[in-house]
Amino acid sequence: MLHPIDPSQSPPPSAYCVPWVITRRDRAHPVVMNAGREAVDFVRVLRSDASQQELVDLWGQVLPAETVELCLCESDLDAVVITIAWFRQHDGLEYVWRFVV
């Protein structure tokens, strides 16, 4: 439903682009890069598979242009889903993004 615009209200915030770029030259070892302009904090990577390896990796802070390689050697590459969770310094909110290889 449409509603009138109140000029005294501040405009909504701009959309936030996911900062991650994935390079998949080797499916078992995708490389994750922070392609954003700002560092991201408390980065956690979760794998949704049934392997006996650790399912959560704690990366801490990832700086702009920094890359991290994932090792998915023990995973079923056709079934694994990778979830990246992080906090922005700008707003302190937690963001989550998922991808498959």
C-alpha positions in Angstrom: 0.0 0.0 0.0 1.3 3.4 -0.9 1.7 6.1 1.7 2.7 9.8 1.5 6.4 10.6 1.9 7.2 12.7 5.0 10.0 15.1 4.2 11.0 15.3 7.8 11.9 11.6 7.9 15.5 10.6 7.0 15.8 8.4 3.9 16.2 4.7 4.4 19.8 3.4 4.5 21.5 2.3 1.4 21.8 -1.4 0.7 24.9 -3.1 1.9 26.7 -5.2 -0.7 28.0 -8.6 0.5 31.8 -8.1 0.7 32.8 -11.7 -0.2 34.1 -12.9 -3.6 34.7 -16.7 -4.1 37.4 -18.1 -6.4 36.6 -21.7 -7.3 39.7 -22.8 -9.3 39.8 -25.9 -7.1 36.4 -26.9 -5.8 37.9 -28.6 -2.7 39.9 -25.4 -1.9 37.8 -22.3 -2.7 39.4 -19.0 -1.8 37.3 -16.4 0.0 38.3 -12.7 -0.4 37.0 -9.7 1.4 36.3 -7.5 -1.6 34.7 -4.8 0.5 36.1 -1.4 1.5 36.0 -2.1 5.2 37.3 -4.7 7.6 34.8 -7.2 8.9 35.0 -8.6 12.5 34.4 -11.9 14.3 34.1 -13.8 11.0 32.9 -17.4 11.4 32.6 -20.0 8.7 30.2 -22.9 9.1 30.0 -26.0 6.9 26.8 -28.0 6.6 28.0 -31.5 5.9 28.4 -34.7 7.8 32.1 -35.0 7.9 33.9 -35.5 11.2 36.1 -32.5 10.8 35.5 -29.3 12.7 32.4 -27.7 11.3 33.1 -24.1 12.4 36.2 -22.0 11.6 36.8 -18.8 13.4 38.7 -16.3 11.3 38.4 -13.2 13.5 38.9 -10.0 11.6 39.3 -10.1 7.8 40.8 -6.9 6.2 39.9 -5.6 2.7 41.6 -7.6 -0.1 42.5 -10.3 2.4 42.0 -13.9 1.2 41.4 -17.1 3.1 41.4 -20.6 1.6 38.9 -23.2 2.7 39.8 -26.8 2.8 36.8 -29.0 1.9 38.7 -32.2 1.1 36.6 -34.3 3.5 33.3 -32.8 2.4 30.8 -33.9 -0.2 31.3 -31.1 -2.6 27.9 -31.6 -4.3 26.1 -31.3 -0.9 28.1 -28.9 1.3 26.8 -25.4 2.0 29.2 -22.8 3.4 27.8 -20.1 5.7 29.8 -17.0 6.5 28.8 -14.8 9.4 30.4 -11.5 10.3 29.9 -8.1 12.0 30.4 -4.7 10.4 32.3 -2.1 12.3 30.0 0.6 10.8 26.8 -0.6 12.5 27.7 -3.5 14.8 25.1 -5.7 13.2 25.7 -9.4 12.3 25.4 -10.4 8.7 25.1 -13.9 7.2 25.8 -15.1 3.6 25.7 -18.7 2.2 27.2 -20.2 -0.9 27.9 -23.6 -2.5 30.9 -24.8 -4.4 
